[in-house]
Amino acid sequence: MQFVALTSIGIEQLLQQELTDLGAEVNKQRVGAVEFSADSLTAQKICLCSRLATRVMMVLQQGSEIEDKEALYRFARFQPWQDFFGPDQSFAVEFNGTNRLLKNSQFGGLVIKDAVCDYFNDLYERRPNVSKETPDVRIIAKLNRDKLTLYIDYSGPRLSQRGYRAAQGKAPLKEHLAAALVMRSGWLEDMSKPLFDPTCGSGTLLIEAALIAQKRAPGLTRDNFAFERLPSFRVAKFKELKQAIKDEVNEDVKPWLIGHDINTRVIEKAQENARSAGVDGLIEFSAGDLANMKAPAKRPGVLLANLPYGERLGSMAEIVSLYRQLGHQLKQHFVHWRAALLISEPDMLKLFKLVKKKQYKFKNGPLDTVLALYDITEQQTQGQSDSKTPLHFEQSTAFANRLKKNGQALKKWLKSDEISAYRIYDADIPEYNVAVDVYGDSAVIYEYAAPKNIDPAVAQKRLQDVLMLTCETLEIPPAKVALKERRKQKGDSQYQSQGSQGKTQVVHEYGAQFEVNLFDYLDTGIFLDHRLARKRVREMSQGQRVLNLFAYTGTASVQAALGGAKSVTTVDMSKTYLQWAQRNFALNKLKSPRYRFEQGDCIEWLKRTRGEYDVIFLDPPTFSNSKRMRESFDVQRDHVALIQHAVKLLSKQGTLLFSNNKRGFKMDIDALELSGLVCENITEQTLSPDFARNKQIHNAWIIRRG
């Protein structure tokens, strides 16, 4: 019988060896799969014992020519389905792939389903039921161009789910990948050595190591397999097979397994999972911080870790700091140990400043990862005994010095104007092409795209230094530094969610308070460069009716209300940001029925609205093609029409403050003058000291009736 065992990319070679050891004859290894021959009992043994396969499928027909619907139906109609199930059983079809004429996988599945039902109807005058969720038999069809292969699901899906992991931490490691990492780490060469996981999470790596050490087959605790519902299945022989596999369990083997995690609640989950797997007595779990770890045993062993990455930490500065520190910890406290480190960003391996022995590539779900092996010899530790060795590159001190200089120059102004959120650096040094914004005790670093002539490795080094030196120079913890990439935005992408950490804080500006979120969006909830424009709105608002269009989080609306506005209307397309604006009002203890918040496309809102306002703040995006807008918007192309619509709502003596962030924007003064409007460029007056170095950051205009 022909079979194929599926696995994750990077595990195929290990799986091939495992299948051979279990008695199969391997025919072919391909990406994410190994094809093999075996009798039914051997195939059942593989389903019970494989630590690396995620699914086993029996090949029914391989590589048949299929071009269209009719060919697919005929092919499926004449397969010997009665050999695998009867009309009283249920089935499901799983179809993958398309070709020129079969363009929809769901349609392909329906064609095969009809063919199978017609087959049984002709043979028995009865049709089997279709059950998508819990079928007795699952038919799998894979179409690659015009070649179709039919399988019968033999194992049932998700062999990797052992059943012991009811509780798991954030970003869990798949069990079959954990087993592969244990095998690749080198620990199996001498299982008397300690195996230490300093970031154990829910304990998967160590639990898999314990199961391997005691020869506990992962499938022994599984309730049922797909092959148990096939006509060829023999209960008695299967019971004998399971008993023989149970007899191989060696409980006398007591591996030395140690797991640490900084989160005590996660440690409790790991202990619960170990109990569920029956190996809780074999693993020592306790709380421990990776950044300050020391060897947990005097005897050298293997340190195996799935290192935290973006999804688990959220702050690239925190990762860079942690990885640099980890390199020092390994050199100081783990001499003669083997370190096997799984990392999702291969460029970050340089931060350890260690010489790799070997590395393996794996897929961890959608993530490309690398398992890097290091032998921490005395030679590796030479010159690294001093824990105060600078972690940054010497040439980066110019960046740190500029941060200090700029911070000192802004100090007096920040204090006098009660400002806690400001820009301290904006690509002042060409080689360090970033912007750094300070938000109280936190910071955001915006990385501008490096020129094509800059070596990516050099750019990466500089960025790592920027992260570390920002933390050191401004005395900000790495966990409070967000890294974002600044590139040309399309539509409303600058407002789209980048994550979901939910960390907010409050910043101050001219007596106002605003909520900001530094990690979850590209922009933080406040445009710092428009600070003086907001102040101008506040100064103009006493007793006035104020309209704020494209209001974002309503920061200008808050300033208008604090300035004594008679009424404030805040308009934005996003419900999320209008709710944010309302929180900003509440934060400043502003409550009145005259403060209104309206959701809608601002351009359409202007066209349909009737009323009169004394002050209008108009700050449109540079470009937008949001799906919620009828048409795209380009501020250079459309600003005249936009201003003309806004002026219709402006009182006779009213003032419109228009601003935008398009570099090289040119106001069409002639067109506006023909509409009876007078324009005054106030850009220079709206550049605060922290943006004085960047004259192109925005432009601002006062517009009145002539």
HUGI-V565614 format. One record per residue. N is the residue number from 1. SS is DSSP state (H for helix, E for strand, - for the rest). Layout:
BEGIN
N:SS  N:SS
END
This chain:
BEGIN
1:-  2:E  3:E  4:E  5:E  6:E  7:-  8:-  9:-  10:-  11:-  12:H  13:H  14:H  15:H  16:H  17:H  18:H  19:H  20:H  21:H  22:-  23:-  24:-  25:E  26:E  27:E  28:E  29:E  30:E  31:-  32:-  33:E  34:E  35:E  36:E  37:E  38:-  39:-  40:H  41:H  42:H  43:H  44:H  45:H  46:H  47:H  48:H  49:H  50:-  51:-  52:-  53:-  54:-  55:E  56:E  57:E  58:E  59:E  60:E  61:E  62:E  63:E  64:E  65:E  66:-  67:-  68:-  69:H  70:H  71:H  72:H  73:H  74:H  75:H  76:H  77:H  78:-  79:-  80:-  81:H  82:H  83:H  84:-  85:-  86:-  87:-  88:-  89:-  90:E  91:E  92:E  93:E  94:E  95:E  96:E  97:-  98:-  99:-  100:-  101:-  102:-  103:-  104:-  105:H  106:H  107:H  108:H  109:H  110:H  111:H  112:H  113:H  114:H  115:H  116:H  117:H  118:H  119:H  120:H  121:H  122:H  123:H  124:H  125:-  126:-  127:-  128:-  129:E  130:E  131:-  132:-  133:-  134:-  135:-  136:-  137:E  138:E  139:E  140:E  141:E  142:E  143:E  144:E  145:-  146:-  147:E  148:E  149:E  150:E  151:E  152:E  153:E  154:-  155:-  156:-  157:-  158:-  159:-  160:-  161:-  162:-  163:-  164:-  165:-  166:-  167:-  168:-  169:-  170:-  171:-  172:-  173:-  174:-  175:H  176:H  177:H  178:H  179:H  180:H  181:H  182:H  183:H  184:H  185:H  186:-  187:H  188:H  189:H  190:-  191:-  192:-  193:-  194:-  195:E  196:E  197:E  198:-  199:-  200:-  201:-  202:-  203:-  204:H  205:H  206:H  207:H  208:H  209:H  210:H  211:H  212:H  213:H  214:-  215:-  216:-  217:-  218:H  219:H  220:H  221:H  222:-  223:-  224:-  225:-  226:H  227:H  228:H  229:H  230:-  231:-  232:-  233:-  234:-  235:H  236:H  237:H  238:H  239:H  240:H  241:H  242:H  243:H  244:H  245:H  246:H  247:H  248:-  249:-  250:-  251:-  252:-  253:-  254:-  255:-  256:-  257:E  258:E  259:E  260:E  261:E  262:-  263:-  264:H  265:H  266:H  267:H  268:H  269:H  270:H  271:H  272:H  273:H  274:H  275:H  276:H  277:H  278:-  279:-  280:H  281:H  282:H  283:E  284:E  285:E  286:E  287:E  288:-  289:-  290:H  291:H  292:H  293:-  294:-  295:-  296:-  297:-  298:-  299:-  300:-  301:-  302:E  303:E  304:E  305:E  306:E  307:-  308:-  309:-  310:H  311:H  312:H  313:H  314:-  315:-  316:H  317:H  318:H  319:H  320:H  321:H  322:H  323:H  324:H  325:H  326:H  327:H  328:H  329:H  330:H  331:H  332:H  333:H  334:-  335:-  336:-  337:-  338:E  339:E  340:E  341:E  342:E  343:E  344:-  345:-  346:H  347:H  348:H  349:H  350:H  351:H  352:H  353:-  354:-  355:-  356:-  357:-  358:E  359:E  360:E  361:E  362:E  363:E  364:E  365:-  366:-  367:E  368:E  369:E  370:E  371:E  372:E  373:E  374:E  375:E  376:-  377:-  378:H  379:H  380:H  381:H  382:-  383:-  384:-  385:-  386:-  387:-  388:-  389:-  390:-  391:-  392:-  393:-  394:H  395:H  396:H  397:H  398:H  399:H  400:H  401:H  402:H  403:H  404:H  405:H  406:H  407:H  408:H  409:H  410:H  411:H  412:H  413:H  414:H  415:H  416:H  417:-  418:-  419:-  420:-  421:E  422:E  423:E  424:E  425:E  426:E  427:-  428:-  429:-  430:-  431:-  432:-  433:-  434:E  435:E  436:E  437:E  438:E  439:E  440:-  441:-  442:E  443:E  444:E  445:E  446:E  447:E  448:E  449:-  450:-  451:-  452:-  453:-  454:-  455:-  456:H  457:H  458:H  459:H  460:H  461:H  462:H  463:H  464:H  465:H  466:H  467:H  468:H  469:H  470:H  471:H  472:H  473:H  474:H  475:-  476:-  477:-  478:H  479:H  480:H  481:E  482:E  483:E  484:E  485:E  486:E  487:-  488:-  489:-  490:-  491:-  492:-  493:H  494:H  495:H  496:-  497:E  498:-  499:-  500:-  501:-  502:-  503:-  504:-  505:E  506:E  507:E  508:E  509:E  510:-  511:-  512:E  513:E  514:E  515:E  516:E  517:-  518:-  519:-  520:-  521:E  522:-  523:-  524:-  525:-  526:-  527:-  528:H  529:H  530:H  531:H  532:H  533:H  534:H  535:H  536:H  537:H  538:H  539:H  540:H  541:-  542:-  543:-  544:-  545:E  546:E  547:E  548:E  549:E  550:-  551:-  552:-  553:-  554:-  555:H  556:H  557:H  558:H  559:H  560:H  561:H  562:H  563:-  564:-  565:-  566:-  567:E  568:E  569:E  570:E  571:E  572:E  573:-  574:-  575:H  576:H  577:H  578:H  579:H  580:H  581:H  582:H  583:H  584:H  585:H  586:H  587:H  588:-  589:-  590:-  591:-  592:-  593:-  594:-  595:E  596:E  597:E  598:E  599:E  600:-  601:-  602:H  603:H  604:H  605:H  606:H  607:H  608:H  609:-  610:-  611:-  612:-  613:E  614:E  615:E  616:E  617:E  618:E  619:-  620:-  621:-  622:-  623:E  624:E  625:-  626:-  627:-  628:-  629:-  630:-  631:-  632:-  633:E  634:E  635:H  636:H  637:H  638:H  639:H  640:H  641:H  642:H  643:H  644:H  645:H  646:H  647:H  648:-  649:-  650:E  651:E  652:E  653:E  654:E  655:E  656:E  657:E  658:E  659:E  660:E  661:-  662:-  663:-  664:-  665:-  666:-  667:-  668:-  669:H  670:H  671:H  672:H  673:H  674:H  675:-  676:-  677:E  678:E  679:E  680:E  681:E  682:-  683:-  684:H  685:H  686:H  687:-  688:-  689:H  690:H  691:H  692:-  693:-  694:-  695:-  696:-  697:-  698:-  699:E  700:E  701:E  702:E  703:E  704:E  705:E  706:-
END
